Amino acid sequence: MEERQIGATELRQKLTDVIQAVKEEKVAYIVETFGRPQVVIVELEEFRRLQQSRPEGAPMDAQALAAFGMWRERDDLDAAWLTRNREQWYSAWQVSEDAGE
């Protein structure tokens, strides 16, 4: 699948064209803000295929578990814990990134 980058401002101006390209040309758009990739726009069928390939409640992958080091054996560090805390980490990271600009 071809990937294209687009800034958020440009996306607002060309939304109809982007939707058409995603749907007809099977292109994925990586939307950037301040030069950093934030989200991806993909065709609905591709999105549903991706959802089915990783069902809800699937165990964390080995790389994510390895990142916990000595804590990886704890029973309370599961995918739900990771999801809850990831939101906090990302929001804290975003605040620190915004303060640096």
C-alpha positions as CSV (number, residue, x, y, z in Angstrom):
1,M,0.0,0.0,0.0
2,E,1.4,3.4,-1.0
3,E,1.9,5.9,1.8
4,R,1.8,9.6,1.5
5,Q,2.5,12.3,4.2
6,I,0.2,15.3,4.6
7,G,0.2,18.1,7.1
8,A,-3.0,18.7,9.2
9,T,-3.4,22.2,7.6
10,E,-3.2,20.8,4.1
11,L,-5.5,17.9,5.0
12,R,-8.2,20.5,6.0
13,Q,-7.9,22.1,2.6
14,K,-7.8,18.8,0.6
15,L,-10.0,16.5,2.7
16,T,-12.2,15.5,-0.2
17,D,-9.2,14.7,-2.4
18,V,-7.6,12.7,0.3
19,I,-10.7,10.6,0.9
20,Q,-11.0,9.9,-2.8
21,A,-7.4,8.9,-3.0
22,V,-7.7,6.6,0.0
23,K,-10.8,5.0,-1.4
24,E,-9.9,4.7,-5.1
25,E,-6.1,4.5,-5.2
26,K,-5.8,2.4,-2.0
27,V,-3.4,5.0,-0.5
28,A,-2.7,5.5,3.2
29,Y,-2.1,9.1,4.4
30,I,0.1,9.7,7.4
31,V,-1.1,13.0,9.0
32,E,1.5,15.1,10.6
33,T,1.4,18.0,13.0
34,F,4.5,20.1,13.5
35,G,6.4,17.6,11.3
36,R,5.6,14.6,13.5
37,P,3.4,11.7,12.4
38,Q,0.2,11.5,14.4
39,V,-2.4,9.4,12.7
40,V,-3.0,7.4,9.6
41,I,-6.0,7.5,7.3
42,V,-6.7,4.2,5.7
43,E,-9.6,2.7,3.7
44,L,-12.4,1.2,5.8
45,E,-11.8,-2.3,4.6
46,E,-8.1,-2.1,5.5
47,F,-9.0,-0.8,9.0
48,R,-11.5,-3.7,9.6
49,R,-8.9,-6.2,8.4
50,L,-6.4,-4.7,10.9
51,Q,-8.9,-4.9,13.7
52,Q,-9.5,-8.6,13.0
53,S,-5.8,-9.4,12.8
54,R,-5.4,-8.4,16.5
55,P,-8.5,-9.3,18.4
56,E,-9.3,-7.5,21.7
57,G,-7.7,-9.1,24.6
58,A,-4.8,-10.5,22.6
59,P,-1.7,-10.9,24.8
60,M,1.0,-8.2,24.6
61,D,3.8,-9.0,22.1
62,A,7.1,-10.2,23.4
63,Q,8.8,-6.8,22.7
64,A,6.4,-4.9,24.9
65,L,6.7,-7.5,27.7
66,A,10.5,-7.4,27.5
67,A,10.4,-3.6,28.0
68,F,9.1,-4.2,31.6
69,G,12.4,-5.9,32.5
70,M,12.2,-7.3,36.0
71,W,8.5,-6.4,36.4
72,R,7.3,-8.5,33.4
73,E,6.3,-11.4,35.6
74,R,3.8,-9.3,37.6
75,D,0.2,-10.5,37.0
76,D,-1.2,-6.9,37.1
77,L,0.9,-5.8,34.1
78,D,-1.4,-6.9,31.3
79,A,-2.6,-5.4,28.1
80,A,-5.4,-3.5,29.9
81,W,-2.8,-1.9,32.2
82,L,-0.6,-1.0,29.3
83,T,-3.4,0.6,27.4
84,R,-4.6,2.7,30.5
85,N,-1.1,3.9,31.3
86,R,0.0,4.5,27.7
87,E,-2.7,7.3,27.5
88,Q,-1.2,9.0,30.6
89,W,2.4,8.6,29.3
90,Y,1.5,10.0,25.9
91,S,-0.4,13.0,27.3
92,A,2.5,13.7,29.7
93,W,5.0,13.4,26.8
94,Q,2.9,15.7,24.6
95,V,2.8,18.4,27.4
96,S,6.6,18.3,27.7
97,E,7.0,18.4,23.9
98,D,4.7,21.4,23.6
99,A,6.5,23.2,26.4
100,G,9.8,22.8,24.5
101,E,8.6,24.4,21.4
